[in-house]
């Protein structure tokens, strides 16, 4: 079995690039890697002979463009290069990522290969519906009108066109959680084509440490924006008005949320830290992790918080591994009252919170990167044997 894996990421990088790195290393160790096609390499386990580095606009011609165009151009350029490589070399399985593999998947199918598209989020039409509702609710524009001349590169246009075409072309779509799968089913996608491969966390790095018994602290980690449900968390916290308590918001502040933060400026026990590269100490300073997101795939911060022994309050939409009432709570999106109730319970019952945190660590421990890699290879082998 020969696999070509393509991703608009730096092999050995962070974020999605870390997922890519674990996948590619697993494929290489299994002896299945024919070529990985990426934007750069900062790891040493996979030999350079198996890595095709793609160069994108070395003279920085497009750098001044809005990210909605720039990153689409970058993904499309990777797709073009991957399709050319596949045309000349072929493979048994091609694995690409959403928004960046339409041409390459089509070329792989021409050559008789099995095609996989990875989608780290919900179905694009589900995301569009939920977020359109949310922005309208707050009287905001989700994104400004695009430039007609650049329409084919517009990320939001491609979400409703190229992404859907990729799913139709694919033999399989890989998603990270049941909730993401459910959104595909909601839009009529064939269940037999959807494969769940749960993500992971570094259990040695993200681990519980002794918590200072100073105050009750709720922590959120992630981009501070509309999609993450920040307005609802702010309102829940304001209404609770807890003594000896703090809400810590950890992450970059998006322009769209600044007016909301201004409204809650008078709430003195809200702290905004900005982006923190390694938030493990902040997790371990907290009593509870709160993540009221509206739209995710499988939020890695929920894995990290559970690994640090925190009870987690989140929504089903987070695609988390939280078991309601055991290691945290699941509340519906936009439900301020339910969020308040769960935070207040943990505030009033610290021993229950500690027990939930202990369960969180136990329940998340199996979800190591080794397990992710084993699941991925097992799925490739299962798919290949079916042919």
N, C-alpha and C positions, 0 to 999 in steps of 0.2 A: 504494500500500500504506500503510495506517494502522495503527500499533502503539500499544497501550496497555501500559505497563510499570508493574508495581506491586511495591513492596518495603517492608517495615517497617524502613526505614533512613533515615538523613539523607543526602540527596544531597550528595556532596562530603565525606562523613565518612571514617572509617578502617575497616580490616578488610573485612567483607563490603560495607559502604557504599562502599568504594573500587571494588570490582568493579561494583556497581550504577552508580556514577558514570561509569565508563568505558563501560559498556553503553549508558546513556542518552545520553551525549554522542555516541557513535557513531551511534545511531539518529537523533538530532537532525541531525547533520551530513549523514546520508544522505537527509534530507528525509522520513523515515517516522514521526516521533514525533507522535502525536495528543495524548497526555497521559501524564505520569508521575505516579503516585500514591505519595506518600512521607510520612515524618514529618520534615519540615523540610528546609531547603536552605541550604547554605553554599558554593555555587559560583555563578559568574556567567556561564558559557558558555551554558547552556540558559535561555532567557527564562522569566520567571515566569508568563507567559501559558500556558505549556505544562506548568506544575507545579501539581498539586492537593495542597496541604498538608493533611494530616489531623491533627486535634487529639485528643489522648487524655487523658481525665480531668484537666483543668486544675486541679481542686481537690485533686489527689493522693489521691483516695479509696482507691485500691487499692495505694498504694505500700508499705504494710506487709505485703502478701502475699508469700509465698515466690516466688522467681523462676520456679518451675515452673508457677505460676498466672498471675503478673503478665504475663510476656512472651507467654503464650498469649492472654490477654485482649487485649493490645495488637495481636497479629497478627490475631485474629478481628475486631477493630474495623476494622482496615485493610481486611480482606476484605469486610466489610459495606459500607464506603464505596466500595470499588472496584466491587462488584457493582451498587450504585445508579448509579454514574457510567456504567458500561457499559450498563446498561439504558436510560439516557436518551440515550446518544450512539453506542454501537456502535463496532466497529473491525474490521479484517481479521485481525489477530493480537493475541492477549492473552498476555503473558508475566508470570507470577507466580512466587513462591518457595514452597517446601515449607512447610507448616503455616499458610500465610496466604492461600490462594487458592481454597479449595474452592467457596465461593459464587460468587466472581467468574468462575472457570473455567466453572461451570455456566451462568451468565448469558451469558457470551461464546458458549458453544456454542449456546445457544438462538437467539442472533442470527446464527449461521452463521459465527462466527469460528474460526480455528485457535487451539488452546490449547496453551501451553507451560508446564510446571512445571519450575523449576530446583531441583535437589537438590545441595547442596554436599558431601554425604557419601555413604556407602554406603547400600544398601537398609536400611530401618529394622529389618527382621527379622534381617538379618545382624548389624547392630550390636548388637541386643538379645541375640542368641545368644552372640556373642563376649564381650560385657561381663558378661552373667549368669555365664558360665563363669569369668571372671576374678575377679569379686567373690566367688563361691563358693570359688574356689581359695584366697583369702586370708581366708576366714571373715568377710567384710564384707557389709553390706547395701548393695545398689547405690543404693537410695533408700528412705526411710521410707514407710510406708503413707500414702496420700493421704487427703484429706478428702472423704468421699462427696458432700457437698453441692457441692463444686467439681470433681467428676470430669470434667465435660465441658471444663473449662479446664486439666486436668492435662496437662502436656507429655508425660509418659510414656504416658498413655492415648491421647493424640492421635497419637503415633508409630505406634501399632498400629491406629488407626482412621482419623482424618482424612487422615493422610499417604498411607495406602494408597488411600483413596478418590480423592484428588487424582490419583494416578498413573493410576488407571483412567479418570478423566474426561479426562485430558490426551491430546492427539494426539501430543505429544512430551514426553519428559523429558530435560532437559539435565543432564549430569554433567561433572565436570572431569577425569576420568582413566579409563583402561582398567580399573583395579582396581574402581572404583565401578561401572562398567558390568557387569563380571563378576559382582558381587554381585546385581545386578538379574536377570541371566540365570539365576543359581543359583536364584532364587525364581520362575522361570517367566515373567518379564516379556518381552513380545515385543521381539526385537532391533531390529526396524525402527522402534520408537518411541523408541529410546535414541540420543541425540546427544552426542558428546564435544566439549566446547569447552575446551581447556586454558587454565589461568590464566596469569599473567605476573608479572614483577617489573620494577621501575624499574632498568634497567641502568646508568643514569648515577649513581644514588644508591648502589646496591649494586654495588660494584666492588672489585677487589683493591687493597690498598695494601701497602707494605713491612711485612713481619712481623718483629717483634723476635725475635732468636734467643736467647730466655731459657730457656724450658722447653717440653716437649711438653704441649700443652693440648688437651683434648677439650671441646667445648662443646655444650650442649643448649639450645635456645630454645623455650619454650612453657609452657603451664600444667603445673605439677608435680602430676600426678594419676595414678590407676591406668590410665586409658585411654591415656596416653602411654608406658606401659611403663617408668616410672621405677624400680620395684622391680628389674627385670632389669638396668638400667643400673648401679644402685648395686651390685648383687651382682657383676657383671662387673668393675667397677672395683676393688672390694675384693679380689677374687681375683687380679687382675693385680698389684697392689701395686708399681706402677712407681716408679722413682726419678726425681727431677727432672721430675715430671709433675703435672698438675692437671686435675681434672674440674670444669668450671664449669657450674652449673645456673642458667639465666637464665629467670625467670618467676615468676608468682604461685604461692604454695604453697597447694594445696587442703587443707582439714582432713583429708581421708581419707589423705593421704600423710605427715602429720606423724609418725605412729608409726614409719613406715619410715625416715624421716630420722633419727629418734632412735636407731634401731638401728645406724646407720652413723656416729654422732657421733664415734666413735673413729678413723675414717679421716680423717687430718689433711689430705689433699690433695683434699678436696671443698669447693668454694666455692659458696655459694648467694647470688645477687645480689638476688633479688626481681625484680619487673617492671621492665624497661628499655624505655622508649618507642621509642628508636632504637638497636637493638643492632649497627649496622654496625661500630662500632669493636671490639666483642667478637668478631664473626665474624673480623675481620681480626687479632685477637690469637691466633687458634686455629690448631691444626695439623690438626684434623679435626672435622667436625660429626657428632654421633651422635644419632639420632632413632628409638628403637625402638618406635614407636607400634603400637597394636593396631587402631585404628579411625580413619580419616580420610576425606577426600574427595580433596583434593590439597593437601597441607600447604604453605602459602606459605613457611614457614621453609626448606624444602628448596630452593626456587627462590632465596631470598635467599642462603643459604649457598653454593650453586653459583655464583651471580653474583659473590660475594666470593672466588671461587677456592679453595674448600675441597673436599677429598674428602668425600663423604657416606656414612656407614654408616646405613642405614635398613632398614625392612621393606617388602615389596611393598604392605602395607596403607596406606602413606603416600600412595600415588598420586603418587609423585614421578617425575621424569624421569631418575633415575639409571640408568646402564647398568652392570650388574654387571661389575666388573673393569676398567672403563675410567675412569670418573670417580668411582668409589666402590664400595660393596658393598651387596648386598641380602641380608639375613639373615632367616630365618623369625621370626615373633613368638615371644617367650618363650625364644629360643635363646641362653642366656648363653654357652655354649661358642663358638658361631660369632661372637658379638660380641667376645668376648675375643680370638679368633684374628685378626680383622681389625684391631682396635685395636693389638694387639701387632705385627702386620706393619708398620703405619704408624709405630709407635714405633721399630722397629728399622731401618726403611728410609725415612728422611726424604726422600730424593731421589725415591723412587717416589710418596710422598705429594704432593710438589710437582708432579710430572707429572700425577697424577690431578687435582689442583686446577686446573692449567692446562687440562686437558681439560674439567673441569666448567664453567669459564667459557665456553669455546668452544661447548660443547653447549647451554648455557642461553641464550646470547646471542640466538638468534632469537626467544625467547619474551618479546617486548616487549608492552607494552599496545597498541601500534599493531597488532601482529599479532593479539592477542585481539579487538580491535574489528573488524578486517577479517574474521576467521573468523566472528564473530557475524553481521555484516551479510550475508556470503555465504550463511550457513545460512538466515537469514530469506528471502533472495531465492530460494534453492533450494526451500524449503518452499512459498513462495507460488506459484512457477511450476508446482509439481506439481498445484495445485488446478484 
